[in-house]
Amino acid sequence: VDANSLTTELSDIFVPDDTFLLGPQSLLDLGSCKTTAHTKESLSMDE
């Protein structure tokens, strides 16, 4: 396997959209952070 074909295969598997959604600072992580912050706010209001 040469470098060009390997790069092509990886590019097909990990397209930029997947990287954005599944990367370290992905939308899924941002959503869970916002949910956690909202949960803390709700708990403080209940007290």
PyMOL commands that place a pseudoatom at each C-alpha (Angstrom):
pseudoatom trace, name=CA, resn=VAL, resi=1, chain=A, elem=C, hetatm=0, pos=[0.000, 0.000, 0.000]
pseudoatom trace, name=CA, resn=ASP, resi=2, chain=A, elem=C, hetatm=0, pos=[1.474, 3.334, -1.009]
pseudoatom trace, name=CA, resn=ALA, resi=3, chain=A, elem=C, hetatm=0, pos=[0.962, 6.647, 0.782]
pseudoatom trace, name=CA, resn=ASN, resi=4, chain=A, elem=C, hetatm=0, pos=[-1.390, 8.075, -1.855]
pseudoatom trace, name=CA, resn=SER, resi=5, chain=A, elem=C, hetatm=0, pos=[-3.840, 5.179, -1.766]
pseudoatom trace, name=CA, resn=LEU, resi=6, chain=A, elem=C, hetatm=0, pos=[-3.749, 5.116, 2.037]
pseudoatom trace, name=CA, resn=THR, resi=7, chain=A, elem=C, hetatm=0, pos=[-4.481, 8.852, 2.164]
pseudoatom trace, name=CA, resn=THR, resi=8, chain=A, elem=C, hetatm=0, pos=[-7.364, 8.394, -0.267]
pseudoatom trace, name=CA, resn=GLU, resi=9, chain=A, elem=C, hetatm=0, pos=[-8.862, 5.573, 1.799]
pseudoatom trace, name=CA, resn=LEU, resi=10, chain=A, elem=C, hetatm=0, pos=[-8.610, 7.555, 5.034]
pseudoatom trace, name=CA, resn=SER, resi=11, chain=A, elem=C, hetatm=0, pos=[-10.089, 10.628, 3.360]
pseudoatom trace, name=CA, resn=ASP, resi=12, chain=A, elem=C, hetatm=0, pos=[-13.066, 8.563, 2.201]
pseudoatom trace, name=CA, resn=ILE, resi=13, chain=A, elem=C, hetatm=0, pos=[-13.654, 7.198, 5.706]
pseudoatom trace, name=CA, resn=PHE, resi=14, chain=A, elem=C, hetatm=0, pos=[-13.075, 10.406, 7.682]
pseudoatom trace, name=CA, resn=VAL, resi=15, chain=A, elem=C, hetatm=0, pos=[-14.657, 13.202, 5.701]
pseudoatom trace, name=CA, resn=PRO, resi=16, chain=A, elem=C, hetatm=0, pos=[-14.485, 16.738, 7.152]
pseudoatom trace, name=CA, resn=ASP, resi=17, chain=A, elem=C, hetatm=0, pos=[-18.101, 16.529, 8.374]
pseudoatom trace, name=CA, resn=ASP, resi=18, chain=A, elem=C, hetatm=0, pos=[-17.322, 13.419, 10.432]
pseudoatom trace, name=CA, resn=THR, resi=19, chain=A, elem=C, hetatm=0, pos=[-14.212, 15.053, 11.854]
pseudoatom trace, name=CA, resn=PHE, resi=20, chain=A, elem=C, hetatm=0, pos=[-16.237, 18.109, 12.856]
pseudoatom trace, name=CA, resn=LEU, resi=21, chain=A, elem=C, hetatm=0, pos=[-18.947, 15.995, 14.501]
pseudoatom trace, name=CA, resn=LEU, resi=22, chain=A, elem=C, hetatm=0, pos=[-16.673, 13.426, 16.136]
pseudoatom trace, name=CA, resn=GLY, resi=23, chain=A, elem=C, hetatm=0, pos=[-13.489, 15.408, 16.784]
pseudoatom trace, name=CA, resn=PRO, resi=24, chain=A, elem=C, hetatm=0, pos=[-12.177, 16.675, 20.134]
pseudoatom trace, name=CA, resn=GLN, resi=25, chain=A, elem=C, hetatm=0, pos=[-14.264, 19.864, 19.961]
pseudoatom trace, name=CA, resn=SER, resi=26, chain=A, elem=C, hetatm=0, pos=[-17.223, 18.366, 18.155]
pseudoatom trace, name=CA, resn=LEU, resi=27, chain=A, elem=C, hetatm=0, pos=[-20.827, 19.483, 18.084]
pseudoatom trace, name=CA, resn=LEU, resi=28, chain=A, elem=C, hetatm=0, pos=[-21.739, 16.450, 20.162]
pseudoatom trace, name=CA, resn=ASP, resi=29, chain=A, elem=C, hetatm=0, pos=[-19.306, 17.513, 22.901]
pseudoatom trace, name=CA, resn=LEU, resi=30, chain=A, elem=C, hetatm=0, pos=[-20.587, 21.094, 22.817]
pseudoatom trace, name=CA, resn=GLY, resi=31, chain=A, elem=C, hetatm=0, pos=[-24.142, 19.800, 23.117]
pseudoatom trace, name=CA, resn=SER, resi=32, chain=A, elem=C, hetatm=0, pos=[-23.297, 17.694, 26.154]
pseudoatom trace, name=CA, resn=CYS, resi=33, chain=A, elem=C, hetatm=0, pos=[-21.503, 20.646, 27.789]
pseudoatom trace, name=CA, resn=LYS, resi=34, chain=A, elem=C, hetatm=0, pos=[-24.536, 22.869, 27.281]
pseudoatom trace, name=CA, resn=THR, resi=35, chain=A, elem=C, hetatm=0, pos=[-26.810, 20.152, 28.651]
pseudoatom trace, name=CA, resn=THR, resi=36, chain=A, elem=C, hetatm=0, pos=[-24.623, 19.813, 31.747]
pseudoatom trace, name=CA, resn=ALA, resi=37, chain=A, elem=C, hetatm=0, pos=[-24.640, 23.574, 32.301]
pseudoatom trace, name=CA, resn=HIS, resi=38, chain=A, elem=C, hetatm=0, pos=[-28.417, 23.665, 31.904]
pseudoatom trace, name=CA, resn=THR, resi=39, chain=A, elem=C, hetatm=0, pos=[-28.820, 20.806, 34.380]
pseudoatom trace, name=CA, resn=LYS, resi=40, chain=A, elem=C, hetatm=0, pos=[-26.746, 22.660, 36.986]
pseudoatom trace, name=CA, resn=GLU, resi=41, chain=A, elem=C, hetatm=0, pos=[-28.850, 25.791, 36.488]
pseudoatom trace, name=CA, resn=SER, resi=42, chain=A, elem=C, hetatm=0, pos=[-32.062, 23.800, 36.905]
pseudoatom trace, name=CA, resn=LEU, resi=43, chain=A, elem=C, hetatm=0, pos=[-30.825, 22.208, 40.124]
pseudoatom trace, name=CA, resn=SER, resi=44, chain=A, elem=C, hetatm=0, pos=[-29.844, 25.559, 41.606]
pseudoatom trace, name=CA, resn=MET, resi=45, chain=A, elem=C, hetatm=0, pos=[-33.297, 26.974, 40.810]
pseudoatom trace, name=CA, resn=ASP, resi=46, chain=A, elem=C, hetatm=0, pos=[-35.000, 24.051, 42.572]
pseudoatom trace, name=CA, resn=GLU, resi=47, chain=A, elem=C, hetatm=0, pos=[-33.257, 24.751, 45.877]
for i in range(1, 47): cmd.bond("trace and resi %d" % i, "trace and resi %d" % (i + 1))
show_as sticks, trace
zoom trace
